Amino acid sequence: MRFELFRDSGGHWRWRLRVQNGNVIADSAEGYARREDCEHGIALVKGSGEAPIVDMTTKIA
């Protein structure tokens, strides 16, 4: 896997996460005016590896 940092047609910074078969499995979904903000978005995704998985299909009584 790799994160790709790039500029879109409007000049905003974006990222995408690409797996080894070439498919994109995640992206920033928004453009950032500053590269540093885009890099921070990547860091948030990288750091979420320990986030719990919550099944939103089950009802809590």
VOZA-548881 format. One record per residue: residue number from 1; chain; x, y, z of N, C-alpha, C, O, CB in turn. Coordinates in steps of 0.2 Angstrom, whole numbers. Each point is the difference from the previous one (the first is absolute). Glycine has a CB too. Example, Ala and Ser with C-alpha at 12.3 -4.5 7.8 and 13.67 -1.06 7.14 Angstrom:
REM residues 2
   nr  kette  n_east  n_north   n_up  ca_east  ca_north  ca_up  c_east  c_north   c_up  o_east  o_north   o_up  cb_east  cb_north  cb_up
    1      A      66      -28     39       -4         6      0       4        6      0       5       -1      3      -14        -5      3
    2      A       7       11    -10        4         6      1      -4        5      3       3        6      1        3        -9    -11
END
This chain:
REM residues 61
   nr  kette  n_east  n_north   n_up  ca_east  ca_north  ca_up  c_east  c_north   c_up  o_east  o_north   o_up  cb_east  cb_north  cb_up
    1      A       4       -6      0       -4         6      0       4        6      0       6        0      2      -15        -6      4
    2      A       7       11     -9        3         7      0      -5        6      0      -5       -1     -3       15        -5     -2
    3      A      -8       11      8       -4         6      0       3        4     -6       6        1      0       -9        -1     13
    4      A      -1        3    -17        2         4     -5      -2        7      1      -6        1      1        5       -10     -9
    5      A       5       14      8       -1         7      1       0        4     -6       5       -1     -4        0         0     16
    6      A     -10        4    -14        0         4     -7      -5        6      1      -3        1      4        5       -12    -10
    7      A      -1       15      0       -4         6     -1      -6       -2     -5       1       -3     -5        9        11      8
    8      A     -16       -6     -1       -5        -1     -5      -1        6     -5       5        4      0      -11       -10      9
    9      A       2        6    -14       -1         4     -5      -1        8      2       2        4     -3       -6       -13     -4
   10      A       1        9     13       -1         7      3       6        2      4       0        6      3      -12        -8     -2
   11      A      18       -2      0        6         2      3       0       -1      8       4        1      3       -4         8    -11
   12      A      -6      -13     10        0        -2      7       4       -7      1       1       -4     -4      -12        10      5
   13      A      14       -6      5        3        -7      2      -5       -5      2      -5        1      3       15         6      1
   14      A      -9      -13     -6       -4        -6      1       5       -6      1       6        0     -1      -16         5     -5
   15      A       7      -10     10        4        -6      0      -5       -6     -2      -6        1      1       13         4      9
   16      A      -4      -11    -11       -4        -6     -1       5       -6      2       6        1      0      -12         4    -10
   17      A       2      -10     12        4        -6      3      -1       -5     -6      -6       -2     -1        4         5     14
   18      A       7       -6    -15        0        -4     -6       3       -7      3       6        0      3       -5         9    -12
   19      A      -4      -15      7        3        -6      2       4       -3     -6       0        3     -5      -10        -5     13
   20      A      13       -3     -7        5        -3     -4      -3       -2     -7       4        0     -5        3        -4     15
   21      A     -13        2    -10       -3        -1     -7      -2        6     -4      -3       -1     -5       -1       -10     10
   22      A       5       17     -2       -1         6     -4      -7        3      2      -1        6     -2        8       -10     -7
   23      A     -11        1     13       -7         3      2       1        5      5       4       -1      5       -9       -10     -8
   24      A       1       16      3        0         5      5      -5       -2      5      -6       -1     -2        9        10     -6
   25      A      -1      -10     15       -5        -2      5      -3        6      4      -4       -1      4       10       -10     -4
   26      A      -2       17      0       -2         5      4       2        7     -3       6       -1     -4       -6        -6     14
   27      A      -3       12     -9        3         7     -3      -3        5      5      -4       -1      4        4        -3    -16
   28      A       3       10     11       -1         6      5      -7        2     -1      -3        3      5       15         0     -6
   29      A     -15       -4     -5       -7         3     -1      -1        7      1      -6        3     -2        2       -13      6
   30      A       9       14     -3        0         7      0       7        2     -2       5       -3      1      -14         4      8
   31      A       9        5    -12        7         3     -1       2        5      5      -4        3      4        2        -4    -16
   32      A       9        1     13        3         4      6       3        6     -4       4       -1     -5       -3        -9     13
   33      A      -1       16     -5        4         6     -3       7       -1      2       4        2     -4      -14         5      5
   34      A      12      -10      5        7        -1      2       2       -7      0      -4       -4      2        3        15      5
   35      A       7      -12    -10        3        -7      0       0       -3      7      -1       -6      1        8         9    -11
   36      A      -5        2     15        0        -3      7      -6       -2      3       0       -5      3        9        13     -2
   37      A     -15       -5     -3       -6        -3      2      -2       -7     -3      -3       -4      3       -1        16     -2
   38      A       6      -12     -7       -1        -7     -4       4       -5      4      -2       -6      1        0        12    -12
   39      A       8       -5     12        5        -4      4      -3       -2      6       1       -6      3        9        10     -9
   40      A     -13        1     10       -3        -2      6      -6       -5     -1      -1       -4      4        4        16      0
   41      A      -7      -11     -9       -5        -5     -2       2       -7     -1      -3       -4      3       -3        14     -8
   42      A      12      -10      2        3        -7     -1       2       -3      7      -1       -6      1        5        10    -12
   43      A      -1        0     15        2        -2      7      -6       -2      4       1       -5      4        9        13     -4
   44      A     -16       -5     -1       -6        -2      4      -2       -7     -2      -2       -4      4       -1        16     -3
   45      A       3      -13     -8       -2        -7     -2       5       -5      2      -2       -6      2       -3        11    -12
   46      A      12       -4     10        5        -4      2      -1       -2      7       1       -6      2        7        11    -10
   47      A     -10        0     12        0        -1      7      -7       -3      3      -1       -2      5        8        12     -4
   48      A     -11      -11     -6       -7        -3      2       0       -8      0      -5       -3      0        0        13     -5
   49      A      11      -13      4        1        -7     -1      -3       -3      7      -1       -6     -1       11         7     -7
   50      A     -10        2     13       -2        -3      7      -7        2      1      -2       -2      6       14         2     -2
   51      A     -15        3     -8       -7         2      1      -5       -6      1       1       -4     -4        1        16     -2
   52      A      -7      -12     10       -4        -5      1      -5       -1     -6      -1        5     -3        2        -4     15
   53      A      -3       -7    -13       -5        -1     -6      -7        0      4      -1       -4      5        9        -2    -13
   54      A     -13       10      6       -6         0      3      -6       -2     -5       0        3     -5        4         6     13
   55      A      -7      -14     -6       -6        -3     -5      -6        4      1      -3        0      5        8       -12     -4
   56      A      -6       17     -6       -6         4      1      -6       -3     -2      -5        3      0       13         6     -3
   57      A      -8      -15      1       -6        -4     -2      -4       -3      6      -5       -3      0       10         1    -11
   58      A      -2        2     17       -3        -3      6      -3        5      4       3        6      1        6       -15     -1
   59      A     -14        8      3       -4         4      5       3        0      7       1       -6      2      -11         6     -9
   60      A      11        5     10        2         1      7      -6        1      4      -4        5     -1       15        -1     -2
   61      A     -13       -8      8       -6         0      4       1        6      5      -5        1      4        3       -13     -5
END
